[in-house]
């Protein structure tokens, strides 16, 4: 069974930086197209950044310039660096793995983490 666990959220002041981590555990050979999404109460979950199947980063317009997604493949960990945090970045941030190849050669789909809260407030 594959699990995604996010960490790194917290309460920070405007202008600070955070690095969120998402580690996948289980019988994993490779993760494809992993990404980060965020959600605020009353709104739909929205894309922040993700990798394409070919491994190129893609950012939402609202995330360009201050957000950086990166991947440590041997550790099955994806990171989201957020710089110059703004109050409007306050949300629960979720990690998503849409496609996973397992060590047994199976393909599994659409895993989500439990989310990590980021609160930006002075």
Secondary structure, DSSP 8 states (H G I E B T S, - for coil): --EEEEE--EEE-TT--EEEEEEEESSEEEEES-EEEEE-TTS--EEEEEE-TTS-EEE-GGGTTTEEEEEEGGGTEEEEEE-S--GGG-EEEEEEEEEEEETTS-EEEEEE---EEEEE--
